[in-house]
Amino acid sequence: MSSETTGLLRVEPQARSFAVRRKSVFAESYDPENDADDDEGATAIFPKSDEQRARLIESVKHVLLFRSLEQEQMSQVLDAMFERRVTPGELIIRQGDDGDNFYVIESGVYKVIVNDNHIHTYNNSGIFGELALLYNMPRAATVQAETEGLLWAMDRQTFRRILLKSAFKKRKMYESLLNSVPMLKALQNYERMNLADALISKRYTSSERIIKQGDVADGMYFIEDGTVVVKMDQEGSEIEISRLSKGEYFGELALVTHRPRAASVYAETDVKVAFLEVEAFERLLGPCMDIMKRNIDDYETQLIKIFGSKNNITDTR
C-alpha cells in the first residue's frame, strides 16, 4: 500500500515496551454505529517483507473474527499487525490489567491462568486477548509463554475500529434476515446476535451445486437472495423436491440426524447465502433443535407424497 494512502499513518517497525501497561482505556468508549465511514482515524502500518506477510496470512486464515472482513479491511488488518517475539516465562497479558493488544499465535506454547489455576494451553496456534477489547473489560486471564515463540499483535484502537465495526455492520446486515426466519424466533436477541457473528457469506452462480447428496454435512445455509432447487437422486435420476428462496434455509436436517446429505441443492439463480458451520450450529442453535426435529417429519411426509412410499427415504439420511 502506498505511503501516500489517505487517512493512514505509516510508521517504521520499532521495538515496543510491553512492561508498561495502559490504564483507564475503558473511558474511551467506541460506538460503531456513530463512527462515520469517512472518519476511520489514523491506523498504523507496519511494513512487512513478503515472507512475513505470507506467515501472517497463514496464521490468521482460520481466525473466525476475520472471516466477515472485506478484502480492503483484511488488508488494513494485516498492515496493522506487528511481530512480538517472546521468551520462556514471559507474561504476555496479566489478569486484571486493561486490554492493550489482541494476539494471534504463529509459534510457541502458552499457558492460560485464571486465579492462579492453569486452565488451558495454546500449542503453536490460536488467538487470545480479544475478550477485554470486545467487551471493554479488564483482562479475564493471564497468558504466559512456556517456550520461545512468535506472536502477531494488533493494537486496541485498530482492533475496535476495524473488527468491531465490521462485526456491527454484519449484525445489522443479517438482522432482518434472521428476524424473518420463523425457526429463530425461539432464540433470545443476544443469541441471534451471536448467530449473526458466526455466519459466513457465500455466493453461488446459476446452476452451481451447493450441496451434494451423500456428502458429510459441514453446515447449514440461510438464503439471503435468490432461489435454490432441492433434488433427490432416485435410481440414477434427480427428481425435484422443492424450491427455496429468501428467508428460507436448508442443510440443517443432516446436522440434526448426523447422517449424510439426503438431497442435493442447486442454485437456480445467482444466490447469496449465509453459511453456518457445523461447530457453530451445535453451539448456537440448541434452542431451535426441537423445531428442526419436527421438520424431519414434515420432510418425510413431503417425500412420501412425491415418491408414493417411505421406501429408501430413511436410508438417505
C-alpha positions as CSV (number, residue, x, y, z in Angstrom):
1,M,0.0,0.0,0.0
2,S,1.3,3.4,-0.9
3,S,2.8,5.7,1.9
4,E,0.6,8.4,0.4
5,T,-2.7,6.5,1.3
6,T,-5.2,9.0,2.7
7,G,-6.1,8.6,6.3
8,L,-3.3,6.2,7.2
9,L,-0.2,6.9,9.3
10,R,2.9,5.0,8.2
11,V,5.3,4.1,10.9
12,E,8.6,2.2,10.8
13,P,8.9,-1.1,12.7
14,Q,10.2,-0.4,16.2
15,A,10.8,-2.1,19.5
16,R,7.8,-1.7,21.7
17,S,7.9,-1.7,25.5
18,F,5.4,-4.1,27.0
19,A,6.4,-3.6,30.6
20,V,4.2,-0.5,31.0
21,R,0.5,-1.3,30.8
22,R,-2.1,1.2,29.7
23,K,-4.6,2.2,32.2
24,S,-8.1,3.8,32.1
25,V,-8.6,2.9,28.5
26,F,-12.2,1.9,29.3
27,A,-13.2,5.6,29.5
28,E,-12.5,5.6,25.7
29,S,-15.9,4.5,24.6
30,Y,-16.4,3.4,20.9
31,D,-19.8,3.4,19.2
32,P,-19.5,1.7,15.8
33,E,-23.0,3.0,14.8
34,N,-21.8,6.6,15.1
35,D,-18.4,6.1,13.6
36,A,-18.7,7.6,10.1
37,D,-17.3,5.6,7.3
38,D,-15.2,8.6,6.1
39,D,-13.6,9.1,9.5
40,E,-11.6,6.0,10.1
41,G,-8.9,7.7,12.1
42,A,-5.2,7.0,11.9
43,T,-4.3,3.4,11.5
44,A,-0.7,2.4,12.0
45,I,1.0,0.4,9.2
46,F,3.9,-1.9,9.9
47,P,5.8,-2.7,6.7
48,K,6.4,-6.4,6.2
49,S,8.5,-8.5,3.8
50,D,6.8,-10.9,1.5
51,E,7.9,-13.7,3.8
52,Q,6.5,-12.0,6.9
53,R,3.2,-11.3,5.2
54,A,2.9,-14.9,4.0
55,R,3.5,-16.2,7.5
56,L,0.9,-13.8,8.9
57,I,-1.7,-14.8,6.3
58,E,-1.1,-18.4,7.3
59,S,-1.5,-17.6,11.0
60,V,-4.8,-15.7,10.6
61,K,-6.6,-17.7,7.9
62,H,-8.6,-19.7,10.5
63,V,-9.4,-16.8,12.8
64,L,-13.2,-16.6,13.0
65,L,-13.1,-12.9,13.8
66,F,-11.5,-12.1,10.4
67,R,-14.0,-14.0,8.3
68,S,-16.5,-11.3,7.9
69,L,-13.9,-8.8,6.7
70,E,-14.0,-7.4,3.2
71,Q,-10.7,-7.6,1.2
72,E,-9.8,-4.0,1.9
73,Q,-10.5,-4.4,5.6
74,M,-8.4,-7.6,5.7
75,S,-5.5,-5.7,4.1
76,Q,-5.8,-3.0,6.7
77,V,-5.7,-5.6,9.5
78,L,-2.6,-7.3,8.0
79,D,-0.9,-4.0,7.6
80,A,-1.6,-3.0,11.2
81,M,-0.3,-6.2,12.9
82,F,3.2,-6.3,14.2
83,E,5.5,-9.1,15.4
84,R,6.2,-9.8,19.0
85,R,8.9,-12.3,19.9
86,V,8.6,-13.8,23.4
87,T,10.8,-15.8,25.7
88,P,10.0,-18.6,28.1
89,G,8.3,-17.4,31.3
90,E,7.3,-14.1,29.8
91,L,3.9,-12.7,30.8
92,I,2.0,-11.6,27.7
93,I,-1.1,-10.4,29.4
94,R,-1.9,-10.2,33.1
95,Q,-5.3,-10.9,34.7
96,G,-7.0,-7.6,35.8
97,D,-4.9,-5.4,33.5
98,D,-6.5,-3.1,30.9
99,G,-6.6,-4.6,27.4
100,D,-3.9,-3.2,25.1
101,N,-3.4,-5.7,22.3
102,F,-5.0,-8.6,20.6
103,Y,-2.7,-11.6,19.7
104,V,-2.6,-14.3,17.0
105,I,-0.1,-17.1,17.7
106,E,2.3,-18.1,15.0
107,S,4.5,-20.3,17.1
108,G,5.2,-21.2,20.8
109,V,3.4,-22.8,23.7
110,Y,1.4,-20.5,26.1
111,K,-0.5,-21.4,29.3
112,V,-3.7,-19.6,30.4
113,I,-4.0,-18.9,34.1
114,V,-7.1,-17.7,35.9
115,N,-6.9,-17.0,39.7
116,D,-3.6,-19.0,39.8
117,N,-5.2,-22.0,38.2
118,H,-3.8,-23.3,34.8
119,I,-6.9,-23.8,32.7
120,H,-5.7,-24.1,29.1
121,T,-2.6,-24.4,26.9
122,Y,-2.2,-23.0,23.4
123,N,0.2,-25.0,21.3
124,N,1.6,-23.2,18.2
125,S,-1.9,-21.8,17.2
126,G,-4.8,-19.8,18.5
127,I,-5.8,-16.3,19.5
128,F,-6.1,-14.5,22.8
129,G,-6.6,-11.1,24.3
130,E,-9.7,-10.3,22.3
131,L,-12.3,-10.5,25.1
132,A,-11.1,-7.5,27.0
133,L,-11.2,-5.5,23.8
134,L,-14.6,-6.8,22.6
135,Y,-16.3,-6.3,25.9
136,N,-14.4,-3.3,27.2
137,M,-13.4,-5.1,30.4
138,P,-10.2,-5.9,32.2
139,R,-8.2,-9.0,31.3
140,A,-10.0,-12.1,32.4
141,A,-6.9,-14.3,32.5
142,T,-3.1,-14.3,32.5
143,V,-1.2,-15.7,29.5
144,Q,2.4,-16.8,29.9
145,A,4.8,-18.1,27.4
146,E,6.2,-21.5,28.2
147,T,8.6,-21.6,25.3
148,E,10.1,-19.1,22.8
149,G,7.5,-18.0,20.4
150,L,6.3,-15.5,17.9
151,L,3.0,-13.6,18.2
152,W,1.3,-11.2,15.8
153,A,-0.3,-8.3,17.7
154,M,-2.9,-5.6,16.9
155,D,-3.4,-2.5,19.0
156,R,-6.7,-1.9,20.7
157,Q,-7.7,1.1,18.5
158,T,-7.3,-0.8,15.2
159,F,-9.0,-3.9,16.6
160,R,-12.0,-1.9,17.6
161,R,-12.3,0.3,14.6
162,I,-11.9,-2.5,12.0
163,L,-13.0,-5.7,13.6
164,L,-15.8,-4.4,15.9
165,K,-17.1,-2.1,13.3
166,S,-17.2,-4.9,10.8
167,A,-19.0,-7.2,13.3
168,F,-21.5,-4.4,13.9
169,K,-22.2,-3.9,10.2
170,K,-22.5,-7.7,9.8
171,R,-25.0,-7.9,12.6
172,K,-27.1,-5.1,11.1
173,M,-26.9,-6.7,7.6
174,Y,-28.2,-10.1,9.0
175,E,-30.7,-8.6,11.5
176,S,-33.6,-8.5,9.1
177,L,-32.7,-11.9,7.6
178,L,-32.6,-13.7,10.9
179,N,-35.7,-12.0,12.2
180,S,-37.6,-13.3,9.1
181,V,-36.8,-16.9,9.8
182,P,-39.7,-18.4,11.9
183,M,-37.5,-21.1,13.5
184,L,-35.2,-18.5,15.0
185,K,-38.0,-16.9,17.0
186,A,-37.0,-19.4,19.7
187,L,-33.7,-17.6,20.1
188,Q,-33.2,-14.7,22.5
189,N,-32.0,-11.4,21.0
190,Y,-28.4,-11.9,22.2
191,E,-28.4,-15.4,20.8
192,R,-29.4,-14.1,17.4
193,M,-26.5,-11.6,17.6
194,N,-24.1,-14.4,18.3
195,L,-25.6,-16.3,15.3
196,A,-25.1,-13.3,13.1
197,D,-21.4,-13.0,14.2
198,A,-20.9,-16.7,13.2
199,L,-22.4,-16.5,9.7
200,I,-20.2,-16.6,6.7
201,S,-21.4,-15.0,3.4
202,K,-21.1,-17.2,0.3
203,R,-22.2,-16.7,-3.3
204,Y,-23.1,-19.2,-6.0
205,T,-23.9,-18.7,-9.7
206,S,-26.9,-20.1,-11.5
207,S,-26.9,-23.9,-11.9
208,E,-24.0,-24.3,-9.4
209,R,-24.3,-27.2,-6.9
210,I,-24.3,-26.0,-3.3
211,I,-24.8,-29.4,-1.5
212,K,-24.2,-32.9,-2.9
213,Q,-26.4,-35.8,-1.8
214,G,-24.4,-38.3,0.2
215,D,-21.7,-35.8,1.3
216,V,-20.9,-35.3,5.0
217,A,-22.7,-32.3,6.3
218,D,-20.4,-29.3,7.0
219,G,-23.1,-26.7,8.0
220,M,-26.5,-25.2,7.1
221,Y,-27.5,-22.3,4.9
222,F,-29.8,-19.3,5.2
223,I,-30.8,-17.8,1.8
224,E,-30.1,-14.0,1.6
225,D,-31.0,-13.6,-2.0
226,G,-32.0,-15.8,-5.0
227,T,-33.7,-19.2,-5.4
228,V,-32.4,-22.8,-4.9
229,V,-33.7,-26.1,-6.1
230,V,-33.6,-29.2,-3.9
231,K,-33.3,-32.5,-5.8
232,M,-33.0,-36.2,-4.7
233,D,-31.3,-38.9,-6.7
234,Q,-33.6,-41.9,-7.2
235,E,-32.4,-44.8,-9.3
236,G,-29.9,-42.7,-11.3
237,S,-32.1,-39.6,-12.0
238,E,-32.6,-36.5,-9.9
239,I,-36.2,-35.5,-9.0
240,E,-37.0,-32.0,-7.8
241,I,-38.2,-32.0,-4.2
242,S,-38.7,-28.3,-3.5
243,R,-37.6,-24.7,-4.2
244,L,-36.5,-22.3,-1.6
245,S,-36.0,-18.5,-1.6
246,K,-35.0,-15.6,0.5
247,G,-35.6,-16.1,4.2
248,E,-35.7,-19.9,4.0
249,Y,-32.9,-22.3,5.0
250,F,-31.6,-25.7,4.1
251,G,-28.9,-28.2,5.1
252,E,-30.0,-28.5,8.8
253,L,-31.6,-32.0,8.6
254,A,-28.3,-33.8,8.1
255,L,-26.9,-31.9,11.1
256,V,-29.8,-32.9,13.3
257,T,-29.7,-36.6,12.2
258,H,-25.9,-36.8,12.0
259,R,-26.2,-38.6,8.6
260,P,-25.0,-37.8,5.1
261,R,-26.8,-35.2,3.0
262,A,-30.3,-36.5,2.0
263,A,-30.5,-34.4,-1.2
264,S,-28.6,-32.1,-3.5
265,V,-29.2,-28.4,-3.7
266,Y,-28.5,-26.3,-6.8
267,A,-28.6,-22.5,-7.3
268,E,-31.5,-21.8,-9.7
269,T,-30.4,-18.2,-10.0
270,D,-27.4,-16.3,-8.7
271,V,-27.6,-17.0,-5.0
272,K,-26.2,-15.3,-1.9
273,V,-26.4,-17.4,1.3
274,A,-25.3,-17.0,5.0
275,F,-23.4,-20.2,5.9
276,L,-23.3,-21.6,9.5
277,E,-20.5,-24.1,10.1
278,V,-21.4,-27.3,12.0
279,E,-19.5,-26.4,15.1
280,A,-21.3,-23.1,15.4
281,F,-24.6,-24.9,14.6
282,E,-24.2,-27.2,17.6
283,R,-23.2,-24.3,19.8
284,L,-25.8,-21.7,18.8
285,L,-28.9,-23.4,17.7
286,G,-29.7,-25.7,20.6
287,P,-32.9,-23.8,21.4
288,C,-34.2,-24.5,17.9
289,M,-33.4,-28.2,17.9
290,D,-37.0,-29.3,18.7
291,I,-38.3,-27.3,15.8
292,M,-35.7,-28.8,13.4
293,K,-36.6,-32.3,14.6
294,R,-40.3,-31.6,13.8
295,N,-39.1,-30.5,10.3
296,I,-37.8,-34.0,9.7
297,D,-41.3,-35.5,10.0
298,D,-42.6,-32.8,7.6
299,Y,-39.8,-33.6,5.2
300,E,-40.6,-37.3,5.2
301,T,-44.3,-36.6,4.6
302,Q,-43.4,-34.5,1.6
303,L,-41.2,-37.3,0.2
304,I,-44.0,-39.8,0.6
305,K,-46.3,-37.5,-1.4
306,I,-43.7,-37.3,-4.2
307,F,-42.5,-40.9,-4.3
308,G,-45.6,-42.7,-3.1
309,S,-44.0,-44.6,-0.2
310,K,-41.4,-44.3,2.5
311,N,-39.1,-46.8,1.0
312,N,-35.4,-45.7,0.9
313,I,-36.3,-42.3,2.5
314,T,-34.8,-43.1,5.9
315,D,-31.7,-44.7,4.3
316,T,-30.8,-41.4,2.6
317,R,-30.3,-39.6,5.8
